[in-house]
């Protein structure tokens, strides 16, 4: 788990659980059965190829009825209050 993901994990519980499909998709954090969080750091999520791959995986998650929130390292470190507020709102809406 990256340092960025660990920062979010202080707010929630990391899951690193494989999702249905080919088994290649592991989400960073599962807040509930229907709410998931991904934290994209620049080092692993900045190339055009990686972005395409990330979006393809995320679309599969969404098509499966899951709600996904995606944050950058900057969001988590510098705008944590907003991140926490959005996580709480998602839990209230989609539990």
LOGUTOR-45946 format. One record per atom (N, C-alpha, C, O): atom name; residue number from 1; y, x, z. Coordinates in nm, 2 decimals. Atoms other than C-alpha are relative to their C-alpha. Layout:
// LOGUTOR-45946
+----+-----+--------+--------+--------+
! at !   i !     yy !     xx !     zz !
+----+-----+--------+--------+--------+
! CA ! NUM !      Y !      X !      Z !
...
+----+-----+--------+--------+--------+
END
This chain:
// LOGUTOR-45946
+----+-----+--------+--------+--------+
! at !   i !     yy !     xx !     zz !
+----+-----+--------+--------+--------+
!  N !   1 !  -0.12 !   0.09 !   0.00 !
! CA !   1 !   0.00 !   0.00 !   0.00 !
!  C !   1 !   0.12 !   0.09 !   0.00 !
!  O !   1 !   0.13 !   0.18 !   0.08 !
!  N !   2 !  -0.12 !  -0.08 !   0.01 !
! CA !   2 !   0.34 !   0.14 !  -0.10 !
!  C !   2 !   0.09 !  -0.02 !   0.12 !
!  O !   2 !   0.07 !  -0.13 !   0.19 !
!  N !   3 !  -0.10 !   0.02 !  -0.11 !
! CA !   3 !   0.62 !   0.19 !   0.16 !
!  C !   3 !   0.08 !  -0.13 !  -0.02 !
!  O !   3 !   0.11 !  -0.20 !   0.07 !
!  N !   4 !  -0.07 !   0.12 !   0.02 !
! CA !   4 !   0.80 !  -0.10 !  -0.01 !
!  C !   4 !  -0.08 !  -0.12 !   0.04 !
!  O !   4 !  -0.03 !  -0.21 !   0.10 !
!  N !   5 !   0.08 !   0.11 !  -0.04 !
! CA !   5 !   0.51 !  -0.33 !   0.04 !
!  C !   5 !  -0.02 !  -0.01 !   0.15 !
!  O !   5 !  -0.02 !  -0.12 !   0.20 !
!  N !   6 !   0.01 !   0.00 !  -0.15 !
! CA !   6 !   0.47 !  -0.22 !   0.40 !
!  C !   6 !   0.12 !  -0.07 !   0.06 !
!  O !   6 !   0.11 !  -0.13 !   0.16 !
!  N !   7 !  -0.12 !   0.06 !  -0.06 !
! CA !   7 !   0.83 !  -0.33 !   0.46 !
!  C !   7 !  -0.01 !  -0.15 !  -0.01 !
!  O !   7 !   0.02 !  -0.22 !   0.09 !
!  N !   8 !   0.02 !   0.14 !   0.00 !
! CA !   8 !   0.75 !  -0.68 !   0.34 !
!  C !   8 !  -0.11 !  -0.04 !   0.09 !
!  O !   8 !  -0.11 !  -0.15 !   0.15 !
!  N !   9 !   0.12 !   0.03 !  -0.08 !
! CA !   9 !   0.42 !  -0.67 !   0.53 !
!  C !   9 !   0.05 !  -0.02 !   0.15 !
!  O !   9 !  -0.03 !  -0.08 !   0.23 !
!  N !  10 !  -0.05 !   0.02 !  -0.14 !
! CA !  10 !   0.63 !  -0.65 !   0.85 !
!  C !  10 !   0.04 !  -0.15 !   0.02 !
!  O !  10 !   0.05 !  -0.20 !   0.13 !
!  N !  11 !  -0.04 !   0.14 !   0.00 !
! CA !  11 !   0.74 !  -1.00 !   0.76 !
!  C !  11 !  -0.12 !  -0.09 !  -0.01 !
!  O !  11 !  -0.13 !  -0.20 !   0.05 !
!  N !  12 !   0.12 !   0.08 !   0.03 !
! CA !  12 !   0.40 !  -1.13 !   0.65 !
!  C !  12 !  -0.12 !   0.09 !   0.02 !
!  O !  12 !  -0.11 !   0.20 !   0.06 !
!  N !  13 !   0.12 !  -0.08 !  -0.01 !
! CA !  13 !   0.04 !  -1.02 !   0.64 !
!  C !  13 !  -0.04 !   0.04 !  -0.14 !
!  O !  13 !  -0.05 !  -0.04 !  -0.23 !
!  N !  14 !   0.05 !  -0.05 !   0.13 !
! CA !  14 !  -0.07 !  -0.80 !   0.35 !
!  C !  14 !  -0.14 !  -0.05 !  -0.03 !
!  O !  14 !  -0.22 !  -0.07 !   0.06 !
!  N !  15 !   0.14 !   0.04 !   0.03 !
! CA !  15 !  -0.37 !  -0.92 !   0.17 !
!  C !  15 !  -0.08 !   0.09 !  -0.09 !
!  O !  15 !  -0.19 !   0.11 !  -0.07 !
!  N !  16 !   0.08 !  -0.09 !   0.10 !
! CA !  16 !  -0.46 !  -0.69 !  -0.12 !
!  C !  16 !  -0.13 !  -0.07 !  -0.04 !
!  O !  16 !  -0.22 !   0.00 !  -0.07 !
!  N !  17 !   0.12 !   0.07 !   0.04 !
! CA !  17 !  -0.71 !  -0.96 !  -0.21 !
!  C !  17 !  -0.01 !  -0.02 !  -0.15 !
!  O !  17 !   0.09 !  -0.05 !  -0.21 !
!  N !  18 !   0.02 !   0.03 !   0.14 !
! CA !  18 !  -0.85 !  -1.00 !  -0.55 !
!  C !  18 !   0.01 !  -0.15 !  -0.02 !
!  O !  18 !  -0.04 !  -0.22 !   0.05 !
!  N !  19 !  -0.01 !   0.14 !   0.04 !
! CA !  19 !  -0.77 !  -1.32 !  -0.72 !
!  C !  19 !  -0.10 !  -0.04 !  -0.10 !
!  O !  19 !  -0.15 !   0.05 !  -0.17 !
!  N !  20 !   0.10 !   0.04 !   0.10 !
! CA !  20 !  -0.99 !  -1.53 !  -0.94 !
!  C !  20 !   0.04 !   0.06 !  -0.14 !
!  O !  20 !   0.15 !   0.09 !  -0.17 !
!  N !  21 !  -0.02 !  -0.05 !   0.13 !
! CA !  21 !  -1.03 !  -1.40 !  -1.29 !
!  C !  21 !  -0.09 !   0.12 !  -0.02 !
!  O !  21 !  -0.21 !   0.12 !   0.03 !
!  N !  22 !   0.08 !  -0.12 !   0.03 !
! CA !  22 !  -1.15 !  -1.06 !  -1.40 !
!  C !  22 !  -0.01 !   0.10 !   0.12 !
!  O !  22 !  -0.07 !   0.20 !   0.11 !
!  N !  23 !   0.01 !  -0.09 !  -0.12 !
! CA !  23 !  -1.10 !  -0.91 !  -1.05 !
!  C !  23 !   0.10 !   0.11 !   0.00 !
!  O !  23 !   0.10 !   0.20 !   0.09 !
!  N !  24 !  -0.09 !  -0.11 !   0.01 !
! CA !  24 !  -0.82 !  -0.68 !  -1.16 !
!  C !  24 !   0.13 !  -0.02 !   0.07 !
!  O !  24 !   0.22 !   0.07 !   0.07 !
!  N !  25 !  -0.13 !   0.04 !  -0.05 !
! CA !  25 !  -0.53 !  -0.86 !  -0.99 !
!  C !  25 !  -0.01 !  -0.01 !   0.15 !
!  O !  25 !  -0.08 !  -0.09 !   0.21 !
!  N !  26 !  -0.01 !   0.00 !  -0.14 !
! CA !  26 !  -0.46 !  -0.78 !  -0.63 !
!  C !  26 !   0.15 !  -0.03 !   0.04 !
!  O !  26 !   0.24 !   0.04 !  -0.01 !
!  N !  27 !  -0.14 !   0.03 !  -0.04 !
! CA !  27 !  -0.15 !  -0.94 !  -0.48 !
!  C !  27 !   0.04 !   0.08 !   0.12 !
!  O !  27 !  -0.05 !   0.13 !   0.20 !
!  N !  28 !  -0.04 !  -0.08 !  -0.11 !
! CA !  28 !   0.06 !  -0.75 !  -0.23 !
!  C !  28 !  -0.01 !  -0.07 !   0.13 !
!  O !  28 !  -0.06 !  -0.02 !   0.23 !
!  N !  29 !   0.00 !   0.07 !  -0.13 !
! CA !  29 !   0.11 !  -1.02 !   0.03 !
!  C !  29 !  -0.03 !  -0.15 !  -0.03 !
!  O !  29 !   0.02 !  -0.21 !  -0.12 !
!  N !  30 !   0.03 !   0.15 !   0.00 !
! CA !  30 !  -0.04 !  -1.37 !   0.08 !
!  C !  30 !   0.07 !  -0.06 !   0.12 !
!  O !  30 !   0.02 !  -0.03 !   0.23 !
!  N !  31 !  -0.07 !   0.06 !  -0.12 !
! CA !  31 !   0.19 !  -1.58 !   0.30 !
!  C !  31 !  -0.08 !  -0.13 !   0.04 !
!  O !  31 !  -0.09 !  -0.16 !   0.16 !
!  N !  32 !   0.08 !   0.12 !  -0.03 !
! CA !  32 !  -0.03 !  -1.89 !   0.27 !
!  C !  32 !  -0.10 !  -0.01 !  -0.11 !
!  O !  32 !  -0.10 !   0.07 !  -0.20 !
!  N !  33 !   0.09 !   0.02 !   0.11 !
! CA !  33 !  -0.30 !  -2.03 !   0.05 !
!  C !  33 !   0.06 !  -0.02 !  -0.14 !
!  O !  33 !   0.00 !   0.02 !  -0.24 !
!  N !  34 !  -0.07 !   0.03 !   0.12 !
! CA !  34 !  -0.04 !  -2.12 !  -0.21 !
!  C !  34 !   0.12 !   0.09 !  -0.03 !
!  O !  34 !   0.18 !   0.08 !  -0.14 !
!  N !  35 !  -0.12 !  -0.08 !   0.01 !
! CA !  35 !   0.24 !  -1.86 !  -0.16 !
!  C !  35 !  -0.03 !   0.15 !   0.01 !
!  O !  35 !  -0.09 !   0.19 !   0.10 !
!  N !  36 !   0.03 !  -0.14 !   0.01 !
! CA !  36 !   0.21 !  -1.50 !  -0.27 !
!  C !  36 !   0.13 !   0.08 !  -0.03 !
!  O !  36 !   0.23 !   0.02 !  -0.08 !
!  N !  37 !  -0.12 !  -0.09 !   0.02 !
! CA !  37 !   0.46 !  -1.21 !  -0.28 !
!  C !  37 !  -0.04 !   0.13 !  -0.06 !
!  O !  37 !  -0.15 !   0.19 !  -0.03 !
!  N !  38 !   0.01 !  -0.13 !   0.06 !
! CA !  38 !   0.48 !  -0.91 !  -0.50 !
!  C !  38 !   0.12 !   0.08 !   0.02 !
!  O !  38 !   0.23 !   0.03 !   0.01 !
!  N !  39 !  -0.11 !  -0.09 !  -0.01 !
! CA !  39 !   0.70 !  -0.61 !  -0.44 !
!  C !  39 !  -0.01 !   0.11 !  -0.10 !
!  O !  39 !  -0.10 !   0.19 !  -0.11 !
!  N !  40 !   0.01 !  -0.09 !   0.12 !
! CA !  40 !   0.78 !  -0.41 !  -0.75 !
!  C !  40 !   0.09 !   0.12 !   0.03 !
!  O !  40 !   0.21 !   0.11 !   0.04 !
!  N !  41 !  -0.07 !  -0.12 !  -0.02 !
! CA !  41 !   0.88 !  -0.05 !  -0.69 !
!  C !  41 !   0.02 !   0.06 !  -0.14 !
!  O !  41 !  -0.05 !   0.04 !  -0.24 !
!  N !  42 !  -0.03 !  -0.05 !   0.13 !
! CA !  42 !   1.04 !   0.14 !  -0.98 !
!  C !  42 !  -0.11 !   0.10 !  -0.05 !
!  O !  42 !  -0.14 !   0.09 !  -0.17 !
!  N !  43 !   0.10 !  -0.10 !   0.05 !
! CA !  43 !   0.77 !   0.41 !  -0.99 !
!  C !  43 !  -0.11 !  -0.06 !  -0.07 !
!  O !  43 !  -0.17 !   0.00 !  -0.16 !
!  N !  44 !   0.12 !   0.06 !   0.05 !
! CA !  44 !   0.49 !   0.17 !  -1.07 !
!  C !  44 !   0.03 !  -0.12 !  -0.09 !
!  O !  44 !  -0.06 !  -0.17 !  -0.15 !
!  N !  45 !  -0.03 !   0.12 !   0.07 !
! CA !  45 !   0.67 !  -0.12 !  -1.24 !
!  C !  45 !   0.12 !   0.00 !  -0.09 !
!  O !  45 !   0.18 !  -0.10 !  -0.12 !
!  N !  46 !  -0.12 !  -0.01 !   0.08 !
! CA !  46 !   0.94 !   0.01 !  -1.46 !
!  C !  46 !  -0.03 !   0.01 !  -0.15 !
!  O !  46 !   0.06 !  -0.01 !  -0.23 !
!  N !  47 !   0.03 !  -0.02 !   0.14 !
! CA !  47 !   0.77 !   0.09 !  -1.79 !
!  C !  47 !  -0.02 !  -0.13 !  -0.07 !
!  O !  47 !  -0.06 !  -0.23 !  -0.01 !
!  N !  48 !   0.03 !   0.13 !   0.08 !
! CA !  48 !   0.76 !  -0.18 !  -2.07 !
!  C !  48 !  -0.14 !  -0.04 !   0.01 !
!  O !  48 !  -0.17 !  -0.16 !   0.02 !
!  N !  49 !   0.15 !   0.03 !   0.00 !
! CA !  49 !   0.38 !  -0.16 !  -2.07 !
!  C !  49 !  -0.03 !  -0.06 !   0.14 !
!  O !  49 !  -0.11 !  -0.16 !   0.14 !
!  N !  50 !   0.03 !   0.06 !  -0.14 !
! CA !  50 !   0.36 !  -0.22 !  -1.69 !
!  C !  50 !   0.06 !  -0.13 !   0.02 !
!  O !  50 !   0.00 !  -0.22 !   0.08 !
!  N !  51 !  -0.07 !   0.13 !  -0.02 !
! CA !  51 !   0.61 !  -0.50 !  -1.70 !
!  C !  51 !  -0.08 !  -0.11 !  -0.08 !
!  O !  51 !  -0.09 !  -0.22 !  -0.03 !
!  N !  52 !   0.08 !   0.10 !   0.07 !
! CA !  52 !   0.41 !  -0.68 !  -1.97 !
!  C !  52 !  -0.13 !  -0.03 !   0.07 !
!  O !  52 !  -0.17 !  -0.15 !   0.08 !
!  N !  53 !   0.12 !   0.02 !  -0.08 !
! CA !  53 !   0.09 !  -0.63 !  -1.77 !
!  C !  53 !   0.03 !  -0.08 !   0.13 !
!  O !  53 !  -0.05 !  -0.18 !   0.16 !
!  N !  54 !  -0.04 !   0.07 !  -0.12 !
! CA !  54 !   0.26 !  -0.75 !  -1.45 !
!  C !  54 !   0.02 !  -0.15 !  -0.03 !
!  O !  54 !  -0.03 !  -0.24 !   0.04 !
!  N !  55 !  -0.03 !   0.14 !   0.03 !
! CA !  55 !   0.39 !  -1.07 !  -1.62 !
!  C !  55 !  -0.13 !  -0.07 !  -0.05 !
!  O !  55 !  -0.14 !  -0.19 !  -0.02 !
!  N !  56 !   0.13 !   0.06 !   0.04 !
! CA !  56 !   0.05 !  -1.14 !  -1.78 !
!  C !  56 !  -0.08 !  -0.04 !   0.12 !
!  O !  56 !  -0.13 !  -0.15 !   0.13 !
!  N !  57 !   0.08 !   0.03 !  -0.12 !
! CA !  57 !  -0.12 !  -1.12 !  -1.44 !
!  C !  57 !   0.07 !  -0.12 !   0.08 !
!  O !  57 !   0.01 !  -0.21 !   0.13 !
!  N !  58 !  -0.08 !   0.10 !  -0.07 !
! CA !  58 !   0.16 !  -1.33 !  -1.28 !
!  C !  58 !  -0.01 !  -0.14 !  -0.06 !
!  O !  58 !  -0.02 !  -0.24 !   0.01 !
!  N !  59 !   0.02 !   0.13 !   0.07 !
! CA !  59 !   0.13 !  -1.60 !  -1.54 !
!  C !  59 !  -0.13 !  -0.06 !   0.04 !
!  O !  59 !  -0.14 !  -0.18 !   0.06 !
!  N !  60 !   0.13 !   0.05 !  -0.04 !
! CA !  60 !  -0.24 !  -1.63 !  -1.46 !
!  C !  60 !   0.00 !  -0.06 !   0.14 !
!  O !  60 !  -0.06 !  -0.17 !   0.17 !
!  N !  61 !  -0.01 !   0.04 !  -0.14 !
! CA !  61 !  -0.16 !  -1.67 !  -1.09 !
!  C !  61 !   0.08 !  -0.14 !   0.00 !
!  O !  61 !   0.03 !  -0.23 !   0.07 !
!  N !  62 !  -0.07 !   0.12 !   0.01 !
! CA !  62 !   0.10 !  -1.94 !  -1.17 !
!  C !  62 !  -0.08 !  -0.11 !  -0.06 !
!  O !  62 !  -0.07 !  -0.23 !  -0.02 !
!  N !  63 !   0.08 !   0.10 !   0.06 !
! CA !  63 !  -0.13 !  -2.12 !  -1.40 !
!  C !  63 !  -0.11 !  -0.06 !   0.09 !
!  O !  63 !  -0.16 !  -0.17 !   0.07 !
!  N !  64 !   0.09 !   0.04 !  -0.10 !
! CA !  64 !  -0.37 !  -2.14 !  -1.11 !
!  C !  64 !   0.06 !  -0.08 !   0.11 !
!  O !  64 !  -0.01 !  -0.11 !   0.21 !
!  N !  65 !  -0.06 !   0.09 !  -0.10 !
! CA !  65 !  -0.12 !  -2.34 !  -0.91 !
!  C !  65 !   0.06 !   0.07 !   0.11 !
!  O !  65 !   0.11 !   0.01 !   0.21 !
!  N !  66 !  -0.06 !  -0.08 !  -0.11 !
! CA !  66 !   0.01 !  -2.06 !  -0.69 !
!  C !  66 !   0.15 !   0.02 !  -0.02 !
!  O !  66 !   0.20 !   0.02 !  -0.14 !
!  N !  67 !  -0.14 !  -0.03 !   0.01 !
! CA !  67 !   0.37 !  -1.99 !  -0.61 !
!  C !  67 !   0.02 !   0.14 !   0.03 !
!  O !  67 !  -0.03 !   0.20 !   0.13 !
!  N !  68 !  -0.02 !  -0.14 !  -0.01 !
! CA !  68 !   0.48 !  -1.64 !  -0.65 !
!  C !  68 !   0.15 !   0.04 !   0.01 !
!  O !  68 !   0.23 !   0.00 !  -0.07 !
!  N !  69 !  -0.13 !  -0.06 !  -0.01 !
! CA !  69 !   0.79 !  -1.46 !  -0.53 !
!  C !  69 !  -0.01 !   0.15 !  -0.02 !
!  O !  69 !  -0.10 !   0.21 !   0.03 !
!  N !  70 !   0.00 !  -0.14 !   0.04 !
! CA !  70 !   0.87 !  -1.12 !  -0.67 !
!  C !  70 !   0.13 !   0.06 !   0.04 !
!  O !  70 !   0.24 !   0.01 !   0.01 !
!  N !  71 !  -0.12 !  -0.07 !  -0.05 !
! CA !  71 !   1.11 !  -0.87 !  -0.51 !
!  C !  71 !  -0.01 !   0.14 !  -0.05 !
!  O !  71 !  -0.12 !   0.20 !  -0.07 !
!  N !  72 !  -0.01 !  -0.14 !   0.03 !
! CA !  72 !   1.22 !  -0.52 !  -0.59 !
!  C !  72 !   0.01 !   0.07 !   0.14 !
!  O !  72 !   0.04 !   0.01 !   0.24 !
!  N !  73 !  -0.02 !  -0.08 !  -0.12 !
! CA !  73 !   1.24 !  -0.24 !  -0.34 !
!  C !  73 !   0.14 !  -0.02 !   0.05 !
!  O !  73 !   0.16 !  -0.03 !   0.18 !
!  N !  74 !  -0.14 !   0.02 !  -0.04 !
! CA !  74 !   1.61 !  -0.28 !  -0.33 !
!  C !  74 !   0.02 !  -0.13 !   0.07 !
!  O !  74 !   0.09 !  -0.13 !   0.17 !
!  N !  75 !  -0.01 !   0.13 !  -0.07 !
! CA !  75 !   1.58 !  -0.65 !  -0.24 !
!  C !  75 !  -0.05 !   0.01 !   0.14 !
!  O !  75 !   0.02 !  -0.04 !   0.23 !
!  N !  76 !   0.07 !  -0.01 !  -0.13 !
! CA !  76 !   1.35 !  -0.57 !   0.05 !
!  C !  76 !   0.08 !   0.08 !   0.10 !
!  O !  76 !   0.10 !   0.05 !   0.21 !
!  N !  77 !  -0.07 !  -0.09 !  -0.09 !
! CA !  77 !   1.55 !  -0.28 !   0.19 !
!  C !  77 !   0.14 !  -0.03 !   0.02 !
!  O !  77 !   0.19 !  -0.02 !   0.13 !
!  N !  78 !  -0.15 !   0.02 !  -0.01 !
! CA !  78 !   1.91 !  -0.38 !   0.12 !
!  C !  78 !   0.04 !  -0.15 !   0.01 !
!  O !  78 !   0.15 !  -0.18 !   0.04 !
!  N !  79 !  -0.03 !   0.14 !  -0.01 !
! CA !  79 !   1.89 !  -0.76 !   0.11 !
!  C !  79 !  -0.11 !  -0.08 !   0.07 !
!  O !  79 !  -0.15 !  -0.19 !   0.03 !
!  N !  80 !   0.11 !   0.05 !  -0.07 !
! CA !  80 !   1.62 !  -0.83 !   0.36 !
!  C !  80 !   0.02 !  -0.14 !   0.06 !
!  O !  80 !  -0.07 !  -0.22 !   0.06 !
!  N !  81 !  -0.03 !   0.13 !  -0.05 !
! CA !  81 !   1.79 !  -1.13 !   0.51 !
!  C !  81 !  -0.03 !  -0.11 !  -0.10 !
!  O !  81 !  -0.08 !  -0.22 !  -0.07 !
!  N !  82 !   0.02 !   0.09 !   0.10 !
! CA !  82 !   1.78 !  -1.31 !   0.18 !
!  C !  82 !  -0.15 !  -0.02 !  -0.03 !
!  O !  82 !  -0.20 !  -0.13 !  -0.05 !
!  N !  83 !   0.15 !   0.00 !   0.02 !
! CA !  83 !   1.41 !  -1.21 !   0.13 !
!  C !  83 !  -0.06 !  -0.09 !   0.10 !
!  O !  83 !  -0.15 !  -0.17 !   0.07 !
!  N !  84 !   0.06 !   0.08 !  -0.11 !
! CA !  84 !   1.32 !  -1.35 !   0.47 !
!  C !  84 !   0.03 !  -0.15 !  -0.02 !
!  O !  84 !  -0.06 !  -0.23 !   0.00 !
!  N !  85 !  -0.04 !   0.14 !   0.01 !
! CA !  85 !   1.51 !  -1.67 !   0.41 !
!  C !  85 !  -0.08 !  -0.07 !  -0.12 !
!  O !  85 !  -0.13 !  -0.18 !  -0.10 !
!  N !  86 !   0.07 !   0.05 !   0.11 !
! CA !  86 !   1.34 !  -1.72 !   0.07 !
!  C !  86 !  -0.15 !  -0.02 !   0.04 !
!  O !  86 !  -0.22 !  -0.11 !   0.00 !
!  N !  87 !   0.14 !   0.01 !  -0.04 !
! CA !  87 !   0.99 !  -1.65 !   0.22 !
!  C !  87 !  -0.02 !  -0.12 !   0.09 !
!  O !  87 !  -0.11 !  -0.20 !   0.08 !
!  N !  88 !   0.01 !   0.12 !  -0.09 !
! CA !  88 !   1.05 !  -1.91 !   0.49 !
!  C !  88 !   0.02 !  -0.13 !  -0.07 !
!  O !  88 !  -0.06 !  -0.22 !  -0.05 !
!  N !  89 !  -0.02 !   0.12 !   0.08 !
! CA !  89 !   1.18 !  -2.16 !   0.24 !
!  C !  89 !  -0.13 !  -0.03 !  -0.08 !
!  O !  89 !  -0.17 !  -0.15 !  -0.09 !
!  N !  90 !   0.12 !   0.02 !   0.08 !
! CA !  90 !   0.87 !  -2.11 !   0.02 !
!  C !  90 !  -0.11 !  -0.05 !   0.09 !
!  O !  90 !  -0.19 !  -0.14 !   0.05 !
!  N !  91 !   0.10 !   0.05 !  -0.09 !
! CA !  91 !   0.64 !  -2.16 !   0.32 !
!  C !  91 !   0.02 !  -0.14 !   0.04 !
!  O !  91 !  -0.08 !  -0.22 !   0.05 !
!  N !  92 !  -0.02 !   0.14 !  -0.03 !
! CA !  92 !   0.81 !  -2.48 !   0.41 !
!  C !  92 !  -0.03 !  -0.10 !  -0.12 !
!  O !  92 !  -0.08 !  -0.21 !  -0.10 !
!  N !  93 !   0.02 !   0.09 !   0.12 !
! CA !  93 !   0.80 !  -2.62 !   0.05 !
!  C !  93 !  -0.14 !  -0.01 !  -0.04 !
!  O !  93 !  -0.19 !  -0.11 !  -0.09 !
!  N !  94 !   0.13 !  -0.01 !   0.07 !
! CA !  94 !   0.45 !  -2.51 !  -0.06 !
!  C !  94 !  -0.12 !   0.02 !   0.09 !
!  O !  94 !  -0.23 !   0.05 !   0.04 !
!  N !  95 !   0.11 !   0.00 !  -0.08 !
! CA !  95 !   0.23 !  -2.51 !   0.24 !
!  C !  95 !  -0.10 !  -0.10 !  -0.03 !
!  O !  95 !  -0.21 !  -0.10 !   0.03 !
+----+-----+--------+--------+--------+
END
